[in-house]
Amino acid sequence: MLSDKTVPRLSIVQKLTTFNIAADGTRFLMNFISGDGDHACLSLPTECLTELIMTLPRMMRQALRARHHDESLRLVYPADKISIEQSSDPRTIIVTLTTPDGFEVSFGLTRQQMTVFGAAVEAVERGGPDIQTTVFN
């Protein structure tokens, strides 16, 4: 038998409204509007941000595929700005993609990956609209 402490409390959230970061950067607060219109919040240590960043895209992909019964679906954002810069590690190039609404993600790529990426772009340009997915490691 489960005690009250082992059963998670379910909160139905309608909308994420805002977030706040603690002055010392150790916690963040996500503010919500609950199903009954009340305001609610969730406070987490900032270490959880990495876990959220890595988990949310997979959650979105699974939700889209379940909702539309289509395994090919994924959430795609238009890139408005692409920034390429040298990392402090000479073997790594930082590629940052930014959307028109300010969503930003950065990837560390090796020179070899950048070369393969460039070759993939050329293949897409040569292949036209029927080009297949290009995957490289």
C-alpha positions in Angstrom: 0.0 0.0 0.0 1.3 3.5 -0.9 1.4 6.2 1.6 0.5 9.8 0.9 4.2 10.6 0.6 4.8 8.1 -2.2 1.9 9.1 -4.4 2.7 12.1 -6.6 0.2 14.9 -6.5 -1.3 15.6 -9.9 -1.7 19.3 -10.9 -3.5 20.2 -14.1 -1.7 23.1 -15.7 -3.3 25.2 -18.5 -0.5 27.5 -19.4 3.1 28.3 -18.6 3.2 32.1 -18.0 6.7 33.2 -16.9 9.9 32.1 -15.3 12.3 33.6 -12.8 15.9 32.8 -12.0 17.2 33.2 -8.4 19.6 36.0 -7.8 22.4 33.6 -7.1 21.5 31.4 -10.1 21.0 28.2 -8.1 17.2 27.8 -8.7 14.6 28.7 -11.3 10.9 29.2 -10.9 8.3 28.3 -13.5 5.0 30.1 -13.1 1.7 28.5 -14.4 -2.0 29.0 -14.5 -3.8 25.9 -13.2 -6.9 24.3 -14.6 -9.1 26.1 -12.2 -7.5 29.5 -13.0 -5.3 29.7 -9.9 -1.6 30.6 -10.2 0.9 27.9 -9.4 4.7 27.7 -9.5 7.4 25.1 -9.5 10.9 25.8 -8.1 13.7 23.6 -9.2 17.5 23.6 -8.9 19.2 25.0 -12.1 20.9 21.6 -12.6 17.5 20.4 -13.7 17.6 22.8 -16.7 20.0 20.5 -18.6 17.7 17.6 -18.0 14.7 19.6 -19.2 16.5 20.8 -22.3 17.5 17.3 -23.2 14.0 15.8 -22.4 11.6 18.3 -23.8 12.3 17.7 -27.5 11.8 14.0 -27.1 8.6 14.6 -25.2 7.3 16.9 -27.9 8.3 14.4 -30.7 6.4 11.6 -28.8 3.4 13.8 -28.2 3.2 14.8 -31.9 3.5 11.3 -33.1 0.9 10.0 -30.7 -1.5 12.8 -31.4 -1.3 12.5 -35.2 -0.3 8.8 -35.6 2.6 9.7 -37.8 6.1 8.5 -36.8 7.8 11.0 -39.2 6.6 14.1 -37.3 8.9 16.4 -35.3 8.8 20.0 -34.2 10.8 22.1 -36.6 11.8 25.8 -35.9 12.8 28.2 -38.6 16.4 29.5 -38.2 16.6 33.2 -38.4 20.3 33.6 -37.5 23.2 31.2 -37.7 26.4 32.0 -35.7 29.6 30.1 -36.2 32.5 30.7 -33.9 35.7 29.1 -32.6 35.5 27.5 -29.2 38.2 27.9 -26.6 39.0 24.3 -27.5 40.7 24.5 -30.9 39.1 21.2 -32.0 35.5 22.5 -31.5 33.5 25.0 -33.6 30.3 26.4 -31.9 27.3 26.6 -34.2 24.4 28.6 -32.7 21.0 28.6 -34.3 18.4 31.3 -33.3 14.7 31.5 -34.3 12.9 34.7 -35.0 11.3 34.6 -31.6 14.6 34.3 -29.8 14.9 30.5 -29.1 18.6 29.7 -29.3 20.5 26.5 -29.2 24.3 25.9 -29.6 26.1 22.8 -30.8 29.9 22.0 -30.5 31.0 20.5 -33.8 34.4 19.1 -34.9 36.0 20.3 -38.1 35.3 16.9 -39.6 31.6 17.3 -38.7 31.5 20.7 -40.3 33.1 19.3 -43.4 30.5 16.5 -43.6 27.8 19.1 -42.9 29.0 21.2 -45.8 29.0 18.1 -48.0 25.4 17.3 -46.9 24.3 20.8 -47.8 25.8 20.4 -51.3 24.1 17.1 -51.7 20.7 18.6 -50.7 21.3 21.4 -53.3 22.2 18.9 -56.0 19.4 16.5 -55.1 16.5 18.9 -55.1 13.3 18.3 -53.1 13.5 14.5 -53.2 16.8 14.3 -51.2 16.8 11.7 -48.4 17.9 12.4 -44.9 21.7 12.6 -44.5 23.1 11.4 -41.1 26.7 11.7 -40.0 28.5 11.0 -36.8 
